[in-house]
Amino acid sequence: MDDVLITVILVIALALVFDFTNGFHDTANAMATSVATGALKPRVAVGISAVLNLVGAFLSTEVAKTVSGGIINTGPNGLDITPVMIFAGLVGAVIWNIATWYLGLPSSSTHALFGGLIGAAIIGAGFDAVNFGVVISKVVLPALFSPVVAGLIALVATYLAYRITKNARARGSETGFRHGQTISASLVSLAHGTNDAQKTMGVITLTLVAAGYQGGDSGPQFWVILACGLAIALGTYLGGWRIIRTVGKRITDIQSPQGFSAETSSAATILVSSHLGFALSTTQVTSGAVVGAGLGKKLASVHWGVVGRIGVAWLVTLPAAALVGGVAAWAASTSVIGLFVVIAFAAAAILTFYLLSRRNPVNHENVNDEPGDGQKDDQRRDQRDDERAGARA
């Protein structure tokens, strides 16, 4: 077995690990509001989401083609992007995903992945290795506009929901919206599979192209689609409960009409973007929709302190992952020993965050519980931030 094949196997394995982390990191995108409002029981919610993520993985490959043939220059007219560089980029993405999961921050798995790949490609082959035109048109611009669009749609939909029903707190109306959330949350899960599962497919395809095992103009093979769909579905089923708590409970005090509106607007935005091949952040879309739903209820309270910290995480995700990916690419490309040092570092980082999370576990049994002392401190800080923002306004 030659060194290239060994590296390709390592890349595929790590790509599936990333896909798994993407699943539990982004479970909140589809199910946080349904869990928070009681429309779905936590275990039922993640089970539905897992199945539909798997189904969605087979519905489209446009985003996968954007990743494998657009962001990084490859092929006869491109540059020599090696599997080692891709491996290093994945290290940056996985570590960032685990860190933000531990902190309960709904950061972008998409930007973590692209940041890691861009950093590794620049260190390994220079700035010309990155197609910045595609990065701006299909990554950066969708990142700026998609949460705003989803938020505005959710705001209007929430306002209309309360306006039309006139008394959305009535028992019958609340029950109807909760049933509706089952459908809308399922649509978000399906849409998530059509977008996020594609990104790992694109990375594996890019690796096979870089190693010479696949033609540069071809899409993902069936076994790649199946493996990525299963990995993201498994991660989704295990549930990223920390992030579910943040999105469902801490951005705004969400009710069933708001949850239905947020989920519907998120699904529509993601499905359209997947059809166009935009590798947008489903996390940003969902978070923007939740904020819009909070504002749509007569400009009801949104915890701007939490939103601010989420916004900071969005801003630093791509450069932070790029930095880790670049350092990993530099170390891994020096020698075989350097490659194993990178592997050991990634494993140690993942284990560290996992052990830290066990000190204050969040799971399907306590995801909707009242906050503990540490979270009460966070809530008091959020309230102070909101008061300051109101005073400045």
C-alpha positions in Angstrom: 0.0 0.0 0.0 1.6 3.3 -1.1 1.8 6.5 0.9 -0.7 8.3 -1.3 -3.4 5.6 -0.8 -2.8 5.6 3.0 -3.2 9.4 3.1 -6.4 9.2 1.0 -7.8 6.6 3.4 -6.9 8.9 6.3 -8.6 11.9 4.6 -11.8 9.9 3.9 -11.9 8.7 7.5 -11.4 12.2 8.9 -13.9 13.6 6.4 -16.6 11.2 7.7 -15.6 12.3 11.3 -16.2 15.9 10.2 -19.5 14.9 8.7 -20.5 13.2 11.9 -19.6 16.4 13.9 -21.6 18.4 11.4 -24.6 16.2 12.1 -24.7 16.7 15.9 -23.5 20.3 15.6 -26.4 21.2 13.3 -29.2 19.1 14.8 -30.3 22.4 16.4 -30.9 23.9 12.9 -33.9 21.6 12.4 -35.2 20.6 15.8 -34.2 23.2 18.4 -37.5 25.2 18.1 -39.7 22.1 18.0 -38.0 20.7 21.1 -38.2 24.1 22.9 -41.9 24.5 22.2 -42.7 20.8 23.1 -44.0 20.1 19.5 -41.7 17.1 19.4 -40.1 15.0 22.1 -36.3 15.3 22.0 -35.5 11.7 21.0 -38.3 11.7 18.4 -37.0 15.0 17.0 -33.5 13.8 16.4 -34.7 10.5 15.0 -36.8 12.2 12.4 -34.0 14.6 11.6 -31.5 11.8 11.1 -33.7 9.9 8.7 -34.5 13.0 6.6 -30.8 14.1 6.6 -30.0 10.8 5.0 -32.8 11.1 2.4 -31.7 14.7 1.6 -28.2 13.6 0.9 -29.4 11.8 -2.2 -31.5 14.6 -3.6 -28.9 17.0 -4.9 -25.1 17.1 -5.6 -24.9 20.7 -6.7 -23.2 21.9 -3.5 -20.8 18.9 -3.6 -19.7 20.0 -7.1 -19.1 23.6 -5.8 -16.8 22.2 -3.1 -15.0 19.6 -5.3 -14.6 21.7 -8.4 -14.9 25.4 -7.5 -13.3 26.6 -4.3 -9.9 24.9 -4.7 -8.2 25.0 -8.1 -7.5 21.5 -9.4 -7.1 19.7 -12.6 -4.8 20.4 -15.7 -5.2 24.1 -15.3 -5.1 24.1 -11.6 -2.5 23.6 -8.9 -1.1 20.6 -7.1 -3.5 20.2 -4.2 -2.5 17.1 -2.3 -4.5 14.8 0.0 -2.2 15.9 2.9 -3.4 19.5 2.5 -7.1 18.4 2.5 -6.4 16.3 5.6 -5.0 19.3 7.3 -7.9 21.5 6.3 -10.3 18.9 7.8 -8.3 19.0 11.1 -9.0 22.7 11.4 -12.7 22.2 10.7 -13.2 19.3 13.1 -11.4 21.0 16.0 -13.5 24.2 15.5 -16.7 22.2 15.4 -15.9 20.4 18.6 -14.8 23.6 20.4 -18.0 25.5 19.5 -20.2 22.5 20.3 -18.7 22.5 23.8 -19.4 26.2 24.1 -23.0 25.8 22.8 -22.4 28.2 20.0 -24.3 27.6 16.7 -21.3 28.5 14.5 -21.0 27.5 10.9 -19.7 24.0 10.1 -19.6 25.2 6.5 -17.2 28.1 7.2 -15.2 25.9 9.5 -14.7 23.4 6.6 -14.0 26.0 4.0 -11.7 27.9 6.3 -9.7 24.8 7.1 -9.3 24.0 3.4 -8.4 27.5 2.4 -5.8 27.8 5.1 -4.2 24.5 4.2 -4.3 25.2 0.5 -2.6 28.6 0.9 0.2 27.2 3.1 0.6 24.2 0.8 0.4 25.8 -2.6 0.0 29.5 -2.3 -2.8 32.0 -2.7 -3.4 31.0 -6.3 -4.6 27.6 -5.1 -7.9 29.2 -3.9 -10.6 30.4 -6.4 -11.5 33.6 -4.4 -14.2 34.5 -7.0 -16.1 31.3 -6.2 -15.5 31.8 -2.4 -17.0 35.3 -2.6 -20.0 34.5 -4.9 -21.0 31.1 -3.4 -19.8 31.3 0.2 -19.3 34.8 1.5 -22.3 36.6 -0.2 -24.7 33.8 0.8 -23.4 34.0 4.3 -24.2 37.7 4.4 -27.6 37.6 2.8 -29.1 34.2 3.8 -29.6 34.9 7.5 -31.1 38.3 6.7 -33.5 36.9 4.1 -34.5 34.0 6.4 -34.9 36.4 9.3 -37.1 38.8 7.3 -39.3 36.0 6.0 -39.7 34.6 9.6 -40.5 38.1 11.0 -43.3 38.6 8.4 -44.6 35.0 8.8 -44.7 35.3 12.6 -46.5 38.6 12.5 -49.1 37.2 10.0 -49.5 34.1 12.1 -50.4 36.0 15.2 -52.4 38.6 13.2 -54.5 36.0 11.4 -55.2 33.7 14.3 -55.7 36.8 16.6 -55.2 34.7 19.6 -52.3 32.3 19.0 -52.2 31.4 22.7 -55.5 29.7 22.5 -55.3 26.0 23.0 -56.6 25.1 19.5 -54.2 27.5 17.7 -51.2 26.4 19.7 -51.9 22.7 19.0 -52.3 23.4 15.3 -49.0 25.2 15.1 -47.3 22.4 17.0 -48.6 19.9 14.4 -47.3 22.2 11.8 -43.9 22.3 13.4 -43.6 18.6 12.8 -43.8 19.2 9.1 -41.7 22.4 9.0 -39.0 20.9 11.1 -38.9 17.8 8.9 -38.5 20.1 5.9 -35.5 21.8 7.5 -33.9 18.4 8.1 -34.5 17.4 4.5 -33.0 20.7 3.3 -30.0 20.3 5.7 -29.2 16.9 4.0 -29.3 18.5 0.5 -26.8 21.2 1.6 -24.5 20.1 4.5 -24.1 16.4 3.6 -22.9 17.6 0.1 -19.9 19.4 1.5 -18.2 16.3 2.8 -19.1 14.6 -0.4 -17.3 17.4 -2.2 -14.2 17.1 0.1 -13.9 13.3 -0.5 -14.4 13.8 -4.2 -11.7 16.6 -4.2 -9.4 14.2 -2.4 -9.9 11.4 -5.0 -9.4 13.9 -7.8 -6.2 15.3 -6.2 -4.9 11.7 -5.8 -5.7 10.8 -9.4 -8.4 8.2 -8.5 -11.2 10.2 -10.2 -11.6 12.6 -13.1 -11.6 16.3 -12.4 -15.0 17.0 -13.9 -16.9 14.1 -12.3 -19.3 14.3 -9.3 -19.4 12.2 -6.1 -19.6 8.5 -6.5 -22.5 6.5 -5.0 -20.5 5.0 -2.2 -19.4 8.6 -1.2 -23.0 9.8 -1.1 -24.1 6.8 1.0 -21.2 7.1 3.4 -21.7 10.8 3.9 -25.4 10.5 4.3 -25.0 7.8 7.0 -22.3 9.7 8.9 -24.3 13.0 9.1 -27.5 11.0 10.0 -25.7 9.2 12.9 -24.3 12.5 14.2 -27.8 14.1 13.9 -29.4 11.2 15.9 -26.9 11.6 18.8 -28.0 15.2 19.0 -26.0 18.4 19.7 -28.0 19.1 22.8 -25.8 22.1 23.9 -26.5 23.9 20.7 -30.2 22.9 20.7 -30.5 24.6 24.1 -28.9 27.8 22.8 -31.0 28.1 19.7 -34.3 26.9 21.2 -34.1 28.7 24.6 -31.5 31.4 24.7 -31.9 33.5 21.6 -35.5 34.3 22.3 -38.4 32.8 24.3 -40.0 31.1 21.4 -43.6 29.9 21.0 -45.1 27.4 18.6 -46.2 30.0 15.9 -42.7 31.5 16.0 -41.1 28.1 15.7 -43.3 27.1 12.8 -42.4 30.4 11.0 -38.7 30.1 11.7 -38.6 26.5 10.5 -40.6 27.2 7.3 -38.5 30.2 6.3 -35.2 28.3 7.0 -36.3 25.3 4.9 -37.3 27.5 1.9 -34.0 29.5 2.0 -31.9 26.3 2.3 -33.7 24.4 -0.5 -33.4 27.3 -2.9 -29.7 27.7 -2.1 -29.0 24.0 -2.6 -30.7 24.1 -6.0 -28.4 27.0 -7.0 -25.3 25.3 -5.6 -24.7 27.9 -2.8 -22.8 26.3 0.0 -24.4 28.4 2.6 -24.4 28.0 6.4 -27.6 26.3 7.5 -26.7 27.4 11.0 -26.7 31.0 10.1 -30.0 30.7 8.2 -31.7 29.0 11.2 -30.3 31.4 13.7 -31.4 34.4 11.6 -34.8 32.9 11.2 -35.1 32.5 15.0 -34.2 36.1 15.6 -36.7 37.2 13.0 -39.4 35.1 14.6 -38.6 36.7 18.0 -39.0 40.1 16.5 -42.1 39.2 14.6 -44.2 38.8 17.8 -44.8 42.5 18.3 -41.0 43.1 18.5 -40.8 40.6 21.4 -37.7 40.2 23.4 -34.5 38.9 21.7 -31.5 38.3 23.9 -29.0 40.5 22.0 -26.1 39.5 24.2 -26.5 35.9 23.0 -27.0 37.0 19.4 -23.8 39.2 19.7 -21.7 36.3 20.8 -23.1 34.1 18.1 -22.2 36.8 15.6 -18.7 37.0 16.8 -18.4 33.3 16.4 -19.6 33.6 12.8 -17.0 36.2 12.0 -14.0 34.3 13.4 -15.0 30.8 12.3 -13.5 30.9 8.8 -10.2 32.6 9.8 -9.8 30.6 12.9 -10.3 27.3 11.1 -8.0 28.6 8.3 -5.2 29.3 10.9 -5.5 25.8 12.4 -5.7 24.2 8.9 -2.6 26.2 7.7 -0.6 25.2 10.7 -1.7 21.6 10.3 -0.7 21.6 6.6 2.7 23.0 7.4 3.3 20.3 10.1 1.9 17.4 8.1 3.8 18.2 4.9 7.2 18.2 6.6 7.4 14.4 7.1 5.4 11.3 8.1 6.2 12.1 11.7 4.6 15.6 11.2 1.5 13.9 9.9 1.2 11.7 12.9 1.8 14.7 15.2 -1.2 16.5 13.6 -3.3 13.3 14.1 -2.3 13.1 17.7 -3.0 16.8 18.3 -6.5 16.5 16.7 -7.3 13.4 18.8 -6.1 15.1 22.0 -8.2 18.3 21.3 -11.3 16.2 20.6 -10.8 14.2 23.8 -10.2 17.3 25.9 -13.4 19.0 24.8 -15.4 15.8 25.3 -14.1 15.3 28.8 -14.8 19.0 29.7 -18.4 18.5 28.4 -18.9 15.6 30.8 -18.5 18.0 33.8 -21.8 19.7 32.9 -23.6 17.4 30.5 -26.6 18.4 28.4 -28.8 15.6 26.9 -32.3 14.8 25.8 -33.5 14.6 29.4 -32.4 18.1 30.5 -32.2 20.2 27.3 -35.3 22.1 28.3 -34.5 22.3 32.0 -34.1 25.6 33.9 -30.5 26.8 33.7 -28.0 26.0 36.4 -25.9 28.5 38.2 -23.4 29.0 35.4 -26.2 29.5 32.9 -28.0 31.9 35.3 -24.8 34.0 35.3 -24.9 33.9 31.5 -28.6 35.0 31.5 -27.8 37.9 33.9 -25.0 39.0 31.6 -27.3 38.7 28.6 -29.9 40.9 30.4 -27.3 43.5 31.2 -26.2 43.5 27.5 -29.8 43.9 26.4 -30.3 46.8 28.8 -27.2 48.5 27.6 -28.2 48.1 23.9 -31.7 49.5 24.8 -30.1 52.5 26.5 -27.8 53.2 23.5 -30.9 53.0 21.2 
